[in-house]
């Protein structure tokens, strides 16, 4: 079988998706990941680098991938003992499996020459990131509506649903961003939180530190006196209770600033985290760098009983009729990546 390697230049297509039991899955495909050696990676062997930075696959896989040329440096096959140098190009040719998302449509509400407004469903990332490329709002709109290119003006977390504005050219996107940064655009969110939220309007004005390696924000980041860089960025959110049933509350959230996970971590700080937000509902969450998955997925993995195999069984259904099995792939013959337990 001749392998056709896709790159980010290859657009998603309608036939790339498989719908099963309320889930949208992506037919596994061959893909070339390209990166360049950062200074902190330099000096490591090619195998150690992959094993330490990308823990979703076993060490033995990376050894085999280097030996057979699935992992290359500057377009050439190298030995497993090869030492990386700054700025070198690394190519990883792999059989890519994307996590499933809910099968909800990405509904186009308004389509204008310069702007598209859609209803983003929960569980779907806005743009390609991490394990997601085709199972994103951008990918789905391109495959099913022929809308491309699209430029996200703002972002909604993967687990959040709501209105999403996308520019159809870079100039319009820049204009929107200037308006957002200038305070000309206001955002409102509705959240269901744990407990009885205070009845009076509450303004949380607490700095946030985002750890990009772990994909998690905190309101405390060490001793800011000793390490000024660790104190994070100023953040402010206004909260207004809409209703409460004594167990949960519905809260209007109005961010004054726009930090990563700002509403989620500010609600956690008040003692009323979002009711189904596993990343901030518990203080004990697996580090994503240890388990090789996104922070939200690591949190979901921590919360699922080992005896709850319903989702796992669905993901492990073999689909030889739908895609070719790659003998080197650590996820085949499953549709979803190994360890994919929930939408969290």
N, C-alpha and C positions, 0 to 999 in steps of 0.2 A: 504493500500500500504506500502510495506517495503521500508524504505529509505536507500539508499547506500551512505554513506558519502565519498566524495573524499578528498584527501590530496595532497600536492605538489608531492607526490610519484606516483600518478596516471597520466600516460602520456596522452596527448591529442590524439584523434583518428579522422580519416577522417569524420566519421558520426556525429561528434560533431558540424559541421558547417552547417549553412543554408545560401543560397545565394538568395538575393532578391533585385531587382532594383539597381544593381551595388554595393551592400553592402555585406560584409561578416559578418554574425551574428553568435553568439554561442548559441547553445541550452542550456537554463538555467539548472544548475545542483546543487546538494547539496554538500556543501564544508565546511570543518572545518578550520577556521582561528585560528592560534595559535600565541600567543604573551606572553611576560613576563613583569611583572609590572616594569616600570622604576621608579626611585626615585621621579620624578616629578608627577607621577600618584598616588603614595602612599598617603594614608590618605583620598582619595575620595571614595564615595560609588560606587559600581559597575555600577549602572545606570547612575550616574552623569558623571563618567569617559567616558562611551560610548557616551552619549549625547553630551559631550563637545569635544571629540576627533574625533568622526565619525558622522558628521552632515548630512550625506546623508539620514538618516532615522529619523522619529519622535521619540520624547521622549517616547511616549506610546508604540512604538514597543519594545524598550529596556526593559521596565517594563515587558511586556508580555514574552519576550524572557528569561529573568532571572527567572520569575515565572514558566515557563514550562520546564526549563532546557536546552534551546537552548544556553544559555550563562552559562558557568560553571567556577569555580575556582579550580585549582588543581584536576580536574576530578570530582568535586562534585557540586551539586546544592546548591545555597546559596540564602539568602533572599535579597530583593531589597535594604535593608539598609546595606548590608555587606560592611565593610571598607577594601580596598585593602592594601596589604603589599608588600614591595619590593621583586622582583624576583619570585613572585607567577606566576603560569602558568594560562593563561586565554584562554579558548576555546570558539569560537563563531561558532555555527553550523547554517548555513544560506543557503537559496536558492539563488545561485549566478547568477546574470545577468551581462554579460560583454558588454561594449559599442561596437557598430559596427565599422568596418574599411572598407576602400575601398576594392572591391573584386579582386583587382589585384593579380596576382600570385607572389610568392616569387621565382624568377627565379634563379636556380643554374647555375652559369657560369663556375666554376671550382671546381671539386671534387677530392681531393687528399687524401692519407692515413692520413695526419696530419692536413689538412687545407681544409676548404670549403669557396669559395667566392660566394656571392649571390648579386643580385640586390634588394635592399630593397625598397619597394614602400612607398610612402607618406602615412601617417595616421596610420601606424603600428608600435607599440613600438618594440624595439629590444628584450627585455627580460621581464619576468613577473614583473609587478609593479602596484601599486594602484589597479584599477578595472580590469586591464588586466592580463590574465594568458594564456588562449588558443589563443586569438587573438593577438599573438605576432610573431615575426620572428622565435624565438626559437620553439614556440608551433606549428606553421604551418609547419615548416621543419620536426619536429618530426612526426606530424600526416600524412603529405602528401608525405614525401620523406623517412621516416624511419631513419632520421639522428639524432642520439643521442648517447652519450651526446655531447653537443656543448658548447664552452666557448667563449663568446664575447671577442675579442681582443681590440676593440674600440667600441664607441657608436655613433649612429646618433640620433638626436632628433626625436620624433615620427612623426612630420610633414615633415621631410626631407627625400628625396629619394636619393639613391646613392649606391656605392659599399660598401659592408660590409664583413669583413674578420672574420671568426669564426674558432677557433682552435678545434680540435677533441680530445684533451687531455690537461690536466692541464700543463704538462711540456712545450708543444708548446705554450700555451697561455702565460706562464711566459716569455718565450724567446721573443715573440712578444712585450710584455709590456716593457721589458728591452730595446729593440730596439727603441720603441716609446719614452720612457723616456730619452734615450741617444741621441735623435735628429737624429736617423738614418732613420726615416720614415717621409715623408712629406705628408701633406694632402692639397687638394685643393677643394674648393666649389664654385659653381656658384649661385649668388643670384640676384633676380630682386628687385630693391629698388625704393623707392619713390624719384622723383626729378632728377635733373641733377647732377650726382656724379662728383667730381673734376677730371679733366683729368689727372693730375699728380698722380703718385703713392703716396698713403697715408699710413703712419704707425701710427696706434692708439696704444699708450702705456699707458693704463689707468687701474688701479686696479679694480677688480670686487668683489663685495660682493654678495654671494648667500644666500637667505633666504629659507632654506629647508621647513619650515612650509608653506610658501606661494608659493614655487616653482618658484621663480622669482629672477633674478639677477639685480643688480643696480651698477652704477659706483660711486654713492655717498651713503655712509652709516653712516651718522651722523658725529660727531666730533671725528676724529681719534686721536686728541691730548688727549681728555678726555678718550677715549675708544679705545686703540690700536687694540683690537680684531675686531673692527667694520670696519676697513679700507679695509678688504678683501684681496684677493690674487693678486699678480702682473699678468698682462695679456697683451699680445701684438698680434696684428693682422695686416697683410699687405693687403691693398686693391688696386686693379688695375681696372680701368674702361675699359670695353670691348666695350660698345656701349651705346648710349642714343637716345631716340626719342623725347626728350624735356619734357616728362612727367614722364618716368621711365628710369632707367639705368640698364644695365647688368654688374655685378661686379664680378671679380675674387677675392675670399677671401682665404687667406693663413694664418691660425693660427700658431703663433710661440709657444704659450703655449696652453694648453687644459683645459680651465675652463668651467663650466656649462653655457650654453647659451652665450658663449663668442662672437661669430660672431653676434648674434642677438642683444645683448646689445651694442656692439661696433658700429654697424651700426646705432642703435638708437642714440648713443652719437654723431655721425657725423651729425645728422639731416636727415639721409637717411635710415629710417627703412625698413625692408623687406616688400614688397608691401602687402602681405596677412597675415602678422604676427600680429594677433590681440592682442597677449600678450604684444608686445612692440610697436605697432603702435599707441596706445592710452595711455595716462597717467592715464586714469580712467578705472580701471579694478576691478571687484568684487574680494575680497579676497577669495581664495579657502577654507580657514578655516571657512569662514562664510557660503559658499554655499555648502560645502561638495563635491567638485569635484576637478579634476586636475586644475592647473593654466591655462593651455591652454584652457580647456573646460570652465572655468569660464570666460575667456576673450571672447570666442566665444559666450557664453550665453549673455554677456553684449552687443554684437554687433548685435544680431538678434532681429528684430522687433517682438513684441508680436503677431502681426497679421500674421506673416509668419508661418503657421501651416503645410506646406507641409511635412517637415521632421518629425514633431511630429506625424502626422497622419500615416505615414509609420511605425514609431516605435511602434505605439499603436495598430497595427493590431493584433488581438488575434490569437493565433496559438495553440489551444488546441490539434490539431492533432499531433503537433510536440513535445510537452512536457507536463508534468503534472503540474497543477496549485497547488501552495502551499498556503494554506489558511492564513498563517502568513506573506507571502511575501508582501512587500510594492511595488514591481515592477510588479507582476503578475496582469493581464494576458498578459502584454506586453513582447515582446522579449527583447527589449533594456531597460536599467535602466531608471527609471523615471527621467525626466529633461534632457535626452540626446538629445540635439538639433543640434549638428553639429560635424564635424570631428575636429574642432579646439581644 
